[in-house]
Amino acid sequence: MILLIILGILLIVASVALNKQQNPLSKITPILRNIGFVIIGIGILTTLFKQIDAGEVGVKSLYGKVQTDVLESGLHIVNPLMDITKFDIQTQNYTMSAVHDEGAKEGDDAIRVLSNDGLEVVIDLTVLYRVIPEEAPKILKGIGVNYRDKIVRPITRTRIRDNAVFYDAVALYSTKRNEFQQRIFKTIETDFKSRGLVLEQLLIRNINLPNSVKQTIESKINAEQDAQKMTFVLQKEKQEAERKRVEAQGIADYQKIIATGLTDKQLQYEQIKAQKEIATSNNAKVIFMGKGSAPVIISDK
């Protein structure tokens, strides 16, 4: 480390200064000098080796000039005068939410946009992105390490506002939500790529409408449900009426068949069968034999 090298140089300078003076401390000047050289050696060795952790790349710069090649994860030997800036190349997320403890920034950080019909819509959003490893030197040179606040946040908010004006508030909330999400994904993806970032996914967490619009939507939904219920009732009544009509038609057809198909002899035969069944039963009975005949009373007592 640079501090160790500076400390070693100071010890060497101190040992030289003490050696020129005639005092008891001049005896330890060789020890101080040797310690100084050891510390300088340790400092040089530590600056020669740089470790890049997994999921990171290192960007080298010498006196402010950024090198185009990157250091991948592992142990590397580098020029001690080089500055190494580490970049996280794993998936990162940036959330903008109206809930105070959910977003990347404290407080209400939701995106407020104006829809095509002039209504204010509040959108909660999460952006999943990552740094392109080969583009890390370009990012360091042109943007810096704070690319999240300089690129991710402003571009996302701007593109959402630019595209929201093509949709009505109710459409954003319901039928056009997926279309809107795909549209803003394409525009943000292009902007990110030109700046060395990859947009992996864009998640619309919530879309909040004004209270007046919510009440209108709820009223419309209730009206549609009532209409569907009434349609069901009418359909059921229609089916019941059709059933009764078919039943009545069947009875009428039956009566017509009976009226036209039975003869006097057939009726006489049915009468005899009925009288026979009555006569064989155990109960007392009265049998009318027919026109002009006296009734017969049968009893088993």
Helices and strands as residue ranges (DSSP letters): H 2-20, G 24-28, H 29-48, E 49-52, E 56-62, E 65-71, E 74-77, E 83-88, E 92-96, E 111-114, E 120-131, G 133-135, H 136-142, H 147-147, I 148-152, H 153-164, H 169-173, H 177-194, E 197-208, H 211-261, H 264-279, E 285-287, E 296-298
